Amino acid sequence: MKHYHINVFWSAADDCWIADVPDLKSCSGMGDTPEEALAEVQQAMAAWLDVAAAENLPIPEPRYRPAIYAVG
């Protein structure tokens, strides 16, 4: 599997941890802990990629990098 960046953050509005994959539209997971959110998004990412492959949909290359890495 390609190495996609995963953002993990606390959402006060949802009262839980959120993990999302910016390169994969609408691919996210939620959990009571950062670890739970990460486990959920890893399952969601595998399913997202499986469906895209089965439907012959384009699979984006990993491109997202946090702004901190853009400083040069």
N, C-alpha and C positions, 0 to 999 in steps of 0.2 A: 504494500500500500504506500502511496505517496505520502510525504511528510507535510501535512497542512498545519498551519499555525492555529492554535486554539486559545481563545481569550476566555479567562475564568474571572468572574466578578460577582460581587454581592448585589442583589437587586432588592432594595427596600420595598419597591412597589409589589414585587412578587413574594417577598419574605423568604427568599431562598437564594442559593448560589446558581449562577447561570454559566454555562460553557457554550461558546459558539465558534463556528468555523467560518471566518469571513469569506473565504474563497468558495464555499459551497452554500448557495442561497437557501435560507430557511433551515439550516442544519444546526440544531442546538440541543442542549440537554439541561435538566434542572436537578438540584439535589439539596439535601439538608447540609451537606458539607461540600467543600471544593472537590474532594475525591469522588463523591457520589455524582456530582455534575459532570466530572471528567469521564467517569465510567459510562454515564448515559450518552454523552456526546460521541464517545468512541463507537458505541453501538449504532447510534444514529448515522454517523459518518459511514460505517460499513454498509448499512442499509441504503443510504443515499447513493453510494458508488455502485452497489449491486443493481439498483433500479435503473440508474443512468446507463450502465453497461447493457442491461437486458433490453432497454428501450432504444438502444443506439443513440443516446443523447450525448452531447459533448461533455466531456469531463475536463474541467478547468485545471490548468497547471497551478501548483502552489505558488502564489505571487505575494500574498499579503505579508507585510513585515511591520511590526509596531514602529511608530515614529522615532523611537529612541535609536533604531538602527539606521535611520535616514541621515542622522547627524554625521557629518563627515568633514 
